Every structure is written in structure tokens, then in C-alpha cells.
Amino acid sequence: MKICYLILAHNNFRHLDRLLSALNDEDSTFYIHIDKKAKPGYTPLINNARIIPERTDIKWGGYSMVEATLALMKNAMESTPDADYYALISGVDYPVRPKKFLYELLAKGKEYIDIAPIPVPYKPIERYEYYYFDYERRNLKHYNPKFLTEVFLKKLKIRRKAPFKVYAGTQWFALTNSCVQYILKTVQEDNRYTRFFKHTLVPDEAFFQTIIGNSPFMKDTAASLTYTDWNVPVPPATIEERHIEYLKTHIEFDDEYGKRFPYFARKFNDDSEGLLEKIRAELWK
């Protein structure tokens, strides 16, 4: 089973090296996108990890996240075209099960991506009805012309109609070679997806889902392989010991996207080494 890991990273590079070490084997390759805002100079400790040349200035909620993901997919497909799976993960993820667990899931041949037709919980329809733009929403200046344009268009109740059925979910996925090829071909040949999602809010949680949802691959989808705790005041939660206790008794669980078998958890940081030791001792069995 050849796996190509596509990693979005912008900080916690000591943890990123721990992640690479945990996943590394002779059948794995790694492609890493480093956010343009991150300090330069990071070099992976393993030889089969490559930092892609594109460095997108990723802004939360904007199309820049989709651009970075597409850049990872293109680089991986060009340099490692024979991988069985391409898995998009964060640089602050970590595996919470042994590799055998992952290989047994991937052997089923599913497209592991959270996907459902809108409306989806926590992803309101207005994300896709109104016009949105790419700017620093987490450091918002109210005189920002893009923000003011959004407000003005909403007040005028100017809505958009999608030219396809819209699906949404969470950002992370593990997709087969043929599915990734299909996505890249669709993006190249059908500009409706790019045109529409460039003006939606948080498009990385719907762009890939919508392409797959309107394709033959939809029938083979299953919930993604990532566990995230959103039930905190400022989500997502940083993984703590209480999460490890939960994962001990929840090899699988149901949520709005179906039955989930998490292999990854997020998020960790550079100070999480003690938790990682506990995970390796208690969950990698």
C-alpha cells in the first residue's frame, strides 16, 4: 500500500518532524506545503519528504486553502503518480492507531472524506448563497474593502445559485489515485468549480466534496480518518489526556458523516511529546 501524505503546515515544526517519523516507511512519501506567513528555513528530517515550491498565503475562510491543497495534489501526482492513496492531513496531526489499522481501512478502497449535501451542521447555506472574498478574517479591519463589499451585497440580498449540487464536510481526506486524478482533470476542464468556490466562505470544506459528490466516486465514500474535538469554546481542541481515554473506548463512533474509524487526531503542538508517548504506549496496540 503506497501512501502519499499531503501536509498543510504553518507552525509547530518540531511536532511536524515527530509526525513524519511516526508515518515514515518505505512505501510512504510526503509533500509539504508551508504557509507563506511561516518563518523560512524548515527542512524535514527524513529523505522522502519534499517541501513543494508553492507557498500560498493561506487565509482562513478563503479560496487560498483550496489553492494550497490543489498544489499539493498536483506535485504529488506528478512526482509520485503510482501511489494508491493521497491523504491530506495537517502538520499538527498524529496517528492514534497502529499502521495496520490504517492499511486495513485503505484496503477497502473507499474514498475517505466527510461529505453530505448541504445544509450540513455548522456549515450554513449562506456560505454558498452570498459572495465572499479572500482576506484576513481573523485580523479583520472593518474598513477592508472586501469586507465592506460582502456586507453591501448581503444588504442588497444578492444571492448566487450554484451550477451543481453542493456537498460539504470537513477538510481532511484520504482519496484513491483514480479519485485524485479525476479531481485534477475536472478542475482543469470545468472552471465552474473554481469560479463558484472562489466566492464562498470556507470553500476547502466544500470544494472537493462537491466535485466528488457530483461524480461516480460518491457511492464509495466513507467518513474521513481524522478525529477532531469541536466541543470547546475556541475549537478545535488541543488533544489532552481526556481525549486519549475517549479513544481507548471508541475505536469507531457515529457522527453526522457516518461511522468513523479515526487513524489521525488533531491538533497537537511542539509541547505534546508527553501525550505522544502515551498514545504510542496505550493506543498503538
N, C-alpha and C positions, 0 to 999 in steps of 0.2 A: 504494500500500500504506500504509494508515493504521495506525500502531502506537501503542499506549498503553503506556507503561512504568510499572510499579508498583514503587516503590522502597522497600525497608526500610532505614532509616538510623539510626545512633545515634552516630557519631563520624566523624572524618576528613572534615570538611565542605569543606575545600579540594579534596580529591580528588573529592568529590561534584560540585562545580562543574565540574571537568575532565570528569567522566563525562557530565554533562548537555550540555556543549559538544560533546563528541565525537558524541553521538547526535542532537543537535538538528537538525531540518529542518522544513519547512512541513507535513509530514504526520505529525509526531510530537507527542504530548502526554505530560506527566509528572505522576504523582501520587505524593507522597512521604509516607511515614509516619515521623515522628520519635519514637523511643522516649521514653517519659515520663521516663526517667532522664537523658536528654541535656540539656545546657545549652540554655535557650531563646535565641532571637534569630537563628537561621539564616534567611536569605532567599535563595532561588535567584537566580542572576544572569540567568536567561532568563525571558521573559514567559509562556511556555506551560507553566510548571511550577507546580504547586499543592501546598502542604502541606495534607494533609487535616486536619480539625478533631480527629479522634480521635487520642489519644495513649495508646497502651496501654503499660503497664509490662511489657515483654516479659521473660519468664524462660526461660532455656534449658531445653528439655525439656518445657515446659508448653504448655497449650492457648492461652496468650496469643499465641503466634506465629500460630496459626490465626486468632484474632480480628483481629489486625492485618492479615493478608492479606485476609480477608473484607472488612474496612473499606475497603481499597484497591480491591478489585474492585467493591464497591457504589458508591463515589464515582466511579470511572472509568466504570462503566456508566451511571450517572445523568447525568453531565456530558458524556461522550463516548460515546454509545451506538452510533455508527456506525464505530468502529474495526474493522479487520479482525482484528487480533491484540492480545492483552493479555499483556505479558511481565513476569513477576515477576523482579526482579534485586535484588542487594544494592547498597547505596551505596558499596561498595568493589570493585565490578566495573569492568571496562573492556573495550571491544571490541578484539579482536586480529585482526580481518579488516576489509576494506573493506565499506561498506554494501551494495554489490552482492551480496556473499556472503550477507548476511542476507536480502535481498529474494528471491534465487533459492531459498533454502531455504523461506521462508514461502510462496512461490508454489505449493509442492507441496500446501499445505492440510493438513499434518499437525498433530497435537497434540503439541508438543514437551515431553515430560515423562518423566523416568525412572520407569518403572513395571514391576513384576513381582510375581507372587503371593508372599506370604511362605511360607517363610523367604527372606530376601534377605541377601546378605553384609553383615555389620556391623549388621544390624537383627534381632536375635534375636526369636524368637516370644514370649519372656516379656514384651517390651514391650507386647504386646496381650493377654496372658493374665491378668496381675495388675493390681491397682488402683494407679494413680499419681495424684499431685496436683501442683498448680501452686505451686512455691515456688523460692527461690533455691538451686538445686542447686550452683552454683559458689561459693557462700559459705555452705556448709552448717553449720548449728548442730545438733548431734546431739540436742538436746532439742526440736527443732522438732516440734510435734505431728503435722504432716502426714507428716514423715519417719518418725516412730515408728509411725504408723498403717500406712504402707506395709510396714514391717518386720513388724509384728504380723500383718497379713493374709497376708503371704508365709509366715510360720512356720506359720500355720493352713492353708496351701496352698489358700486360697480363690481360685479361678480364675474368669475370665469367659469366656463364649462369644460371639463376635461374631455379630450377626444378619445378617451378609453375608460374602461372601468378601473378605478383607483383602489389599490391594495396598500396596506400599511402594516408595520410591525416594529421590531427593534432592529438596531443597526447591524448586528453581527451575524455571520453566516458561515457555513461550510458547504460549498457547491461543487458539483461534479465538473469534470473537464468539459463535457459537452454543454452544460448549462452556462458556464463562463464564456465559452466560445459563442453561444447563442446571444448572450447579453452584449458582448463586444460587437458582434455583427449587427445586432438591432440598433445599437447606439450609432453606429457608422451609417446605416442605411435609412433609418427612420428618425428624423430630427424632431418629431412630435414630443418625444420623451424629454429631450434636453430643453426644448422651448417651454414646455409646460412647467417642469420642475425647477427651472431657474428662478421662478417667481412663486414658489411655495415655501411654507415655513417648515423647517427641519426636513428637507427633502431626502436626506440619507435614510430616513425611516419609511420611505415610500417608493423611491425611485426604482430600486432593484426588485422590490416586491411587486410593483405594477408591471414591470416587464415580464417577470416570471408568472404573475397571475393571469396575464393575457397570452400565455404560451402553453404548449403541451407539457411543460415541466411542472405545472401547477398540481397535477394529480399525484406527483411523487414527493410533495413537500412534507416536512415534519418540523416540529419546534426546534429552534436553534439550540446549540450546545453550551450556551453561556448562562450562568446563574448571576443575577444582579438583585440586590435588595433595594427596592424603591421606597420602602415604608419608613422613611426618615424625613425630618424636616427639610433637609437640603440633600436631595438624592443625587446620585446613588451613594449608598453607604460604603464606607471603607470596611473591608472584611475584618471581623473580630472573632474572638473565640466562640461567641454565641452562634455565629454562622457555621463554624466547624461542627458544633454539636448538632445543629439542624441538618447539615449534610450527611452526618453519620447515619441518620434515620430516614433520610429522603434521597435514596438512590434515584428515584423518579417521583414526579409530582405533576399534578394537573394545574394549568393556568388557562388564560384566555386564548392561548395559541395551541392548546392540546397537551399531550403528555410529553413532559420534558425530562430528558436524561442529561443533566449538565456534566460536561467534562471540564469546562473552564469556569472560573469565578472572577468577578471584578467588583471592586477595584482594590489594589494593594499599593504600597508605596515603598520608598527606599528603606523605611524603618520596619518593614514587615517580616524580616528574616526569622524572628522567633515563631511567628504564625506559620511561615512556610515549613519550618522544621516540624511543627505539629501536624501539618497537613500531610507531609511525606510519611510521618510515623503512623498516623491514625487513619488516613483516607486512601493512601496508595497501597491498599492491601488486595 
